[in-house]
Amino acid sequence: MEREYHLPTVSVVMITYGHEKFIRQAVEGVLMQECNFSVELIVADDCSLDNTYEVMQQILDTHPRASRIRYIRHSKNKGRIDNSLWALEQSSGKYTAICEGDDYWIDAYKLQKQVDYLEANPNSAGCFHHAFIIDKNNEELNTIYHPYVSQFLSYNQEMALTWLGSSYATCSLMFRSSILLNSPNWFKKNVCDEFLDILITHFGSLDFIDQKMSVYRITGAGTWTSLSTTQQVEDLLNRTLVLYNEDSFRTKYSKFLIKKIKNLSIQLTFDKSLKRKKRFRYFSIALKFIEFNRVGHFLFVIRFLIDPIYNIALTRKLVSLLKSSFLKRK
């Protein structure tokens, strides 16, 4: 007789790469959950080069709740964005929760509390809570991850985009899995915490629960934390450009997006750690978005012109860009 398979109520998505030292604690934080519903844990190992595989095999062989785990080790490294998207697409539960392989949960009733909240609040598409912050040596860095997120108990899409900015620990998030059905291309190509919040709040509010139920670990090895300040600014600019190029976002949040693009591109224009070709590209972006109605904008162009790293060859291109920019505004 064929075994009947019941879909879980909650799918916990855990992406991991190089988390040999932390993965056991992350997995055990999920397996300790006490719930009146079924839970599955999807561990997506992006072809780790350390002993993450061996640690996971030991858990699978010995843990009494190992049957909850679906462990997949990719044969080739997908990269964070593709692995994140792949893992999210494996979610089969009514709700999806996230815990990366170097974070962990400390409340055995975390999932129960969040499911109860979402069941009682049908207009909420997701919810999150506070988290402690520690370093790779388990030293506490902060008792709360960005305490200002508790200023509001509920966030709509405008607030998520313009104010929240995903300023909470992702290991505290749960949302309705239905939001992942037919995900838009802007999300699939740029899977990140910020875009997930924007997608969630398209379907309802994103609500805050005032409890500390997880721990966010800063190791310096994460995709974002391992980036230099310049690379982080570049990433933020690229994300903002993606949203601006979508008609729906440009229509709703044009003023905010233009201001953000302008400020970030001006900052990168004068970032001397970048090669001049890149700096010129960011200058070109800034020109498209600034309005020449302030003295500071004219000074921006003049400062760029007299910057010694640029030569006469680039000046001709600059003149052409200036002409086209002014013509568009007429």
N, C-alpha and C positions, 0 to 999 in steps of 0.2 A: 504493500500500500504506500502510495506516494505521500511524503510528509507535507502537511499544509504549512504554507509560509505566511505569517502575519506581518504586515508592515509595522515598523516601530512608530511610537508616538514622537520620539525625538531622535534625530540623527546628529551626532556630535562629529564635527569635521575637524581633523587635526592634521595640518601639514607639518612636515618635519624634514630638516636637512642638517646633518651634522650635530644632532642633539643627543649624542650618546650619553652625556653626563646628566641630562635632564629628562629624557623621554619617559623613564620609569615613573617618575613623580607625576608627570603630566597624565600618563595613562591611568595610574592608580587613583588620581583625583576624579577621573570620570567613572571608573569602575566602582568607586565607593558610594556612588549616588544611590540614595534610597528613594524609590518612586513607586507610585501605584500604576505605572504604565511601563511599556517596553522601551528600551534604549539600545541604539547601536552606536559603536564608535568606529569611524572610518579614519584610518591612519594612512596618509598618503606620503610615503617616503620617496623623496625626489632623488633617488640613487645616491644616498649618503655614502661618503668615502670612509667614514669612521665605523665604529662597531654598533651603530644604531640597529642594524638588522639582527645581530646576535642578541642584543638586549630584548628586542621585540619577540624573538623566537623563544627566549626563556620565559617571558610573560605568557605567551600563548601556550606553552607546555605546562606551566605550573599554576597559573592564577585560576581560582575557582569560578571566576566570571569571565574567563577568556572567550567564551562563546559569543559575547557581545561585540567582539572586535572583528573588524574586517581590515586586515593589514595588507597593503599593496606596496611593493617596492618597485618603482619604475626601472626598467633596464637601462634607460638613458635619462640624463638630467633634462627636465622640461623647462626649468626656470620657475621662479616664484609665481608669476602671473598665470602661466599655463597650468602649473600644478594646483594652484588655488582654484582656478576655474574647474579643472577636472574633478577635484575633490568635492566642490560644492554641487556639481552635477550628479554626484553619486548619492546625494541625500535623498532618502525615500520616506523620511518621517514627515509628520504633519508640521513639525517645527525643526529648525536647524539651530544648533548652538556651535560656537567656535572656541577652540582652545589650541593654540599652536604648541609645538613640541617642546618649547622651553618655558612655557607658562604652566600654571596648575591651579586647581580649585581647592578651596579649604572648607567649604560648607557642604556636608553630605546631602542637604536638601535644596541645593541651588536649583537644579533642574525642576524639581517639584514646585518650588516657589514661582519660578518664571512661567511654567506652563499654567499654573493656577491663575497667575496674573493675566496672561493672554486669553485664557478661556473666559475670564470674567470681564474682559475689556475688548470686545469685538472690533472696536475702531482703532485699536493699537495694532500696528504691523510688526512691532518688535519692541524689545526692552533691554536695558543694560543696567549695570550697578557699579558701585565703587570697587576698586582693587588696590591692594598694597603694591608697592614697587620695591624690588630687590635687585641686587647686582648678581653677577655670575658666581660670586662667593657666598651668596645667600645673606649678604649684609643688607639691612633695610635702608632704603634711600628716602622713602617717603611713605607716610601712613595712608595717603590717598593719592590716586592717580588723577591729577587735575581736579581739585575740589570744586572749581567754579562750575562744572557741568551740572551740579545739583541746584544751580540757581533757578532752573526751570524743571518741572516734572514731566513736561511733554514737549516734543519738538516736531514741527512740521517740516516740509522740505526746504522752505526758505531759511528757516532757522538752522537746519542741519548743514546747509550749504554756506551760509554767510556768517554763522556764529559758532556753531558747535565744532565744525571742522574735524569730526571724528576724534575729538580730544578726550577719549576714554579708552580703557583697555579692551581690546577686541575679545579677550578671553572672558569678558562679562556679557557678551551679546547673545541674544536668542531672537529669532524672527520666524515668521510664517514662511515655510518652504515654498508656498505657492508663488512668492514674488520672483522665484528663480525660473519659473516657466516662461519660455520665449523671451529670455533676457535680451535686452537691446545690445547692438554691436558696440556702442560706446562703453558699455560695462564689460563685455567679454574681452575687449582688447586692452582694457586698462583696469583689471580687477585690483582693487585696493580698498582699504577701510573707508576712505572718504566716499568713493563711488558706491560702495555697498550701502552706506547710510542714505545717500541720495536716492538709490533705487528703492530701499525699504520705505522711505517717506513718500514715495509716489503712491503707495497703496494704503497709507494710514500713518498714524503718529508713531514716533520712536520715543518710548517713555523711560524715565529714570526711576529705579528702585533704590531707596536709600539704605543699602546694606553693603557690607564688604564680604564678598564671597569668593574672590579669586586673587591670584598673585601674578603680576606682570613682571617678567624678568628682563632686565637690560643686560645683554651680553656683549653688545658691540659687533655681533656677527650677523644681525638681522639685515634684511635688504635695505631698510630705511636708515637704521642707526649706523650702519657701516659706511654710509655715504658721507662725503664731505659736505660742508655747508653750501658750497657752490652747486654740487650735484643735487642737493635737496631742493634748492631754489629752482634749478632747471626742471626737476621733476614736477614741482608745483606749477610752474609755468606751462609745461606740456599738458598737464591735467586740465588746467583752466582753458587752454586753447581747444582741447577736445570738447569740453562743454559748450564753449562759445560757438563752435562749428555745428552744434545741434540746434536746429531751429527752435525747438520747444524751450530750451534753456536760454537761448539768446533773447527770445521774446519776453520771458518772465524775469530774467535776472541780468539784463543787458548792462545796466549801470554798474552793478557790483563786479561783473566779469571783466568789463572794459577797464575799470579802475585797477583791478588785480593784475591783469595782463600788463597794463602800462607800468605799474610800479615794479613788478618782477623783471620785466624786460629792461627797464632803465637800470635797475640794480646790476643785472648781468652785463649790460653794455660796458660798464666801468670796472668789471671784475678782472683784475690783472692776472689772475691765475688761469684765465681762458686764453686760447689762441686767438689771434686777431680776426681770423675768419669767422669764428663763432661769435665773437663780440660784435662784428659787423652784422651778423644775422640777427642778433638780439636788438641791435640798433634799428634795423629795418622793421622789425616787429613793432618796436616802440613808436616809430614814425607813423604807422598805420592807425595807432590808437590814441595818440595824444592830440589834443586840440590846441592850436596855437593862439590861445586867448589868455595866456599867462606868461609873465616874464620868465619864469622858471623853465618853461618849455623851449623858449628860444635859447636860453642859456645852456640847456641840455645839448642842443644841436651845435652851438658854438664850442662848448667844451669838448664835444666829440671831434670837431674839425681840427682843433689845435692839439689833440692828444698825439704825442710823438710816436706812438706805435703804428700810426697809419701813414701810408705814403700817397703820392699824387695819383697813382693808379686807382686807388679806391675813391678818391675825391670825385672823379668823373661819374662813377656809379652812384655816389651819394647825391650829386646834383640831379641825376635822373630820377632817383627815388623821391627827392624833395619836390620836383616838378609834378610827378604823378600824384603825390600825396596832396598837394595844394589843389590840383585840378579836380580831384575827387570831392573835395570839400566845397567846391563852387556850385 
